[in-house]
Amino acid sequence: MKHIKTSYKCIAALLCLCTLLPLAACGETKQSQREIYAMDTIMTLTAYGNQREAGLDAAQSIIQAMDVSLDPELETSTTYAINHANGANVSISGQVAKMLSCAYDVYKKSNGALDLTLYPVIKRWGFVDGRYYVPTDEELASDLALRCFDKMALTSFPSSGSYAVSFPATAQISFAAVAKGCAAENAISAMRQAGVTSGIISLGGNVQTLGQRPNGDDWKIAVQDPNNTSSYLGVINVGETAVVTSGTYQRYFTSGSKTYHHLINPKNGYPVSNSLLSVTIICEDGTMADCLSTAMFILGENNALNYWRNYGGFEMILVNNSNEIICTSGLIEEFTLANKSYSLRFTE
């Protein structure tokens, strides 16, 4: 079996691009940048101003703490505790409670397109440990039978500000579809609390901004070209928001003549097969943006657009296998096409 994963050099190059675009015309504003490895990806943190180093320290601390807390294979992690609680309540942080709440909201509205209890299936395919494998229908049926996100019980205790969650005893969950979005959101909050008023974080397909660029202009965020991952297909002008992309090119392997990517359809356990190559979500809430990017990809082009029309609260860029870019109407003034091999249309 031959397996391939996205080159970290390509990821790093694009993250640098995403950062360099915002840095144009920064003038004399002092900038600090830091590169770390967490959550199985290279992350680039950038902050400006007198408190920039303190801001980067705070952001890095948040990301690394969440990385340890959410690893389902680490016996000291919150995720491991949930997966081995045998149905009992587990005390969780507000960060974990928000991820569960956002994911469940999208789960219900998307008819199960996002399911955090799909972890046994994802692990079966080898997307957890890199030991890639094409499961049998019987193996997938066995793993799919463990899905139980609809049976989650999330409890809030307002008097103490604490939370608890329980799942059926057989549940195995993962926060992979939402962790980077939540980490970026909380890292930006940590930078703000440290006194930083302008910054940007790139976490392997997740970009989140703080304030405006130092000169007061909008940020310019590059959207990766799914057909050429060392380049980009367009640029979005944004203020303080999250920009999160999911695509088939981000993690995959080949077996024989077939390619299998990591975006799994919760209905049948196989990598989803539709016309989409990537989905980019623009949303102020980084946790929600991460949830939506996966769910909209699983839903496919038409159903994703219907979801946006029905529920709103975000903008979206879809790239399909006909080299077409479909942007929602809120991006008409904000998205600029950079690759003329794509056609562009906006939709209501």
N, C-alpha and C positions, 0 to 999 in steps of 0.2 A: 504494500500500500504506500503510495506517495502522498505525503501531506504537505500543505503549504499554508502559511499564515502571512498576514500582512507584514511587510518589512517594517521594523521599528525605525529604520532610516527614513522610509517614506513618511511614516507618522511624524517623526521629528521634523522633517522638512516642511510638512504642511502646518504643523503647529507653529513653526517659526514664521511661516507665511502669514498665518492668522494673526500673529503678534506684530509682525513688521508692518502690516497694513495699518493698524491703529497707531503705530508709532510715528507715522509721517507727520512732519511739521510740529513736532513736540516742543521746538524752541529750546529754551534753557532749562526746562523742567527736569529735575534729576530723576532718573529711572533706575530701579534695581530689578533684576530678573533671576529666577531660580528654576532649575530643572530637577524634578524628583521622579522616582519610579514608585508607583503605588497602584493598587487595584488592577494589576496586570497591564499597565500602560505607562507611557512616558507623559509627564505632566509639566506644563510650563506656567509659572506664576510670575506676573509682572505687576509692580506697584510704583507709584510716583509720589514725590513730595518728601517732606522731612521725616515722616513716620514710615517710610517704605520698608525698611528692614524689619521693624517691629511687626508691620502688617504681614510681611512674607513669613516671618516666624510663626505668627498666629495661624495663618492659613495652612502652612505645612503641618503644624501640630494637629489641626482639625482633620485634615485628610488622612494622615497616618493613623490617628486614633480610630477613625471610621473604618479604615482598611482592616485593622486588627479586629475590630468589633463585629464586622460583617462577614468575615471569612467562614463559610459553612463547614470547612474541613479543620478549622482550628478549635480545639476543645475548650478554650477559654472564651470563645466568642459568643455574642448574643444569639447569632443565627444557629450555632451548634446547640445552644441551650434550648431554643425553640424546637429544633428538630429532634431532640432527645428528651422532651418533657413528658412524653407518653400521655398527652392530652391535658396536662396540668397548666395552670396559669404561669406565665413567665413575666417578670418585671422588665420593662423596656424603657428606653430613653424617649424623649420627645421627638428626636430625629427619626428613630425607628418607627414610632407611632405615625409620624407624618408620611413616611414612605409607604407603610401599610395602608393608610387611609387613602392616599392619592392613587396607589395601584388598584385598590379595591373599587374606587370610583370609576376608573377607566375600565376595569374588568367588567363591571356591571353595564356600563354604557356601550361597550364594544362587543357585548355578547361573548366575553371570555377571550378576546384576542390577546390580552395581557394576563398571564397567570403565573404568579410567583411560586406556585406549588408544582411547576413543571420541571423542577430541578432534577428528579431522577431521569427524565428523558434526556435533558441536556447533558447530564453526566454520562449517560449510556453512550451517547454519540462521541464522547471524548473531548467535548469543549470545555471541560473543567480541568483535566490533567494533561491534555495534549495527546492522549493515547487514542487516536481517532479510530472509529469503528462504525461500520454500517450495521445497525441492529436488524434483527428479524422482526416480522410483523408480530409474532408472539411476544417477543421481549418488549416491544413498544406498547402492546396492549396491556401487559402487566404493569409497566411504569405509568401509563396513562390512567390506570385504575386508581392510582394514589393521589390524583388531583383532588383538592378539597378547599380551594380558596373561598368558595361560597360558604364554607362552614367555619370561617375564621370568626372569633369573638374578641373584639378589641374594646377594652374598657378604659375609661378615663376617670381619674379621681381628682376632681377640681380642688378639693380642700388641700391636697398635698401637691398637686401639679404632677402627679405620677401616672403611669400607664401600665397596663398588663395586657397580654394577648395569649390566647390559647387556640390550638388547632387539634384536629383529630390525631390520635396516637400515631397513625401511619404517615403523617404529613412530613414532607421534606421540602423546605423552601430555600430560595436564593434571592438576594437583592440585586443580582447582577444587572437587571434591566432598569434599575432606578438609583443604584448606589452613587454613581459618578455625578448624576444630576443633583442629588441631595448634598454630596460632598462639596461640589462647586458652590452651591447656594450657601452652605454654612461657612465655607472658607471665605467667601466674599463678605459675609456678615462679620467674621472675625477680623478681616482687614479693616472694615468700616469702624469697628469698635476700637481698633488700635490707632485710629486717627487718619487712615488713608481715605482720600476722597476720589481717587482716580486709579483704576487698576483693571486688569483682565486676567482671567484664568482659562487655560486650555487643558482639558482632561480627556485626551483621546477621543475626539468626536463631540465632546461637550465644551462649549465656550460660554463663559458667564462674565459679564462686565460690571464694573462698579463706577457709578457716576458717568461723566462724559470724558472724552479725551482731555488731556491737560489744557489744551487751547480752547476748550468749550465746544468743539465740534462733536458730531456723532462718531462712533466707532465704525470702522469698515471691516467687516468679517468676511473672509473668503469661504466659499462653499466648495468642498472637494469634488473633483470630477470623478465619478465612480468608474469611468472607463480609462482613466489615466490618473492614478492616485498621487502622482507627484505634481499634479497641476490642479487648477481650480476652474470651475465653470462660470462663476459669477461672484458678485460682491453684494452684501447686504449692509445698508446703513442702519445702525441701531443706537439707541440710548442705553440705559441700564436695563439689561434683560439677559435671558439665556438663549443660546442657539445650539440646538442638539441635533446631531445627524445619526441615523442608523442606515446601514447599507450591507449588501451581500458581500462586498469586498473587504469588510473589516475583519472577519474571521471565517476561514473556510478550509477545506481539505479536498483532495481528489482521491478517488478510488477507482481504478480502471480508467474508464473514459468519462466518468461522472464527477461533478463537483458538488459538494454539499456545504452549505453555509450554516451559520449559527442561529439564524432567525427561524425558530421552530413554530410550526402551526400547532397550537394546543389541541386542535380537534383530532389530528391523526398522528402527531409525533414526528412528522417529516419536515425538513426545511420547506418553508412556504414557497409555493411556485405561483407567481403572478407577474405582471408586467413591470413591476417596480425594481429599480436598481438602488435608489436611496430615497430617504425621507428626511427633511430638515424641518424642525419645529422651532418657531420663535415665540417665546412665552416668558413673562416676567418671573414666573415660578419655575426654578430650575428642576425641582423634583418632579413637578407635573410634566415639564417639557420632556424629560427622560422617559417617563411612562408613555407619553403620547407617541414619541418617535418609534418605539417598538410596536405599539398597538396599531398605529396607522400603517406601518409597513405590512403587518400581518393582515390587516383588513383589505389591502389592495387599493388601487387608485379610486375607483368609484365610491366604495364604501367609506374610505378615508375622507373624501370630499363631502359626503353626506354627513359624516360625524361632525366635521367642521361647521357645516351649515346648521346642524341641529343644536350643537352645544357651544360653539364659539370659544372665545377666551384665548385664542392663539392664532398665529399665522403659520403657513406651511408651504414648503417647496417640495414638489414631487418630481423625481427624474425617472422616466420609464425607458424601456428597452428599444423604443423607437426614436431615441435621441430627442425627446421632447421634455421640456421643463414646464411644469404647471405650477403657477404661483397663485395663492389666494389673493383676493382683491386688496387687502390691506398692505400689500407689498408693492403696489403699482409704482409708487414714488420712491421706494426704498431698495429695490433689487435692480442691479445692472448686469446684463449678460456680458461675459468676458470671452466665451468660446463660441464662435460663429458656427461650429458644427452642430450646435443644438438649436432647435426652434423654441420659442418662448411664447406662452400664452397665460393670461390671467383669467381667473374664473370667479364668478359670484357664488 
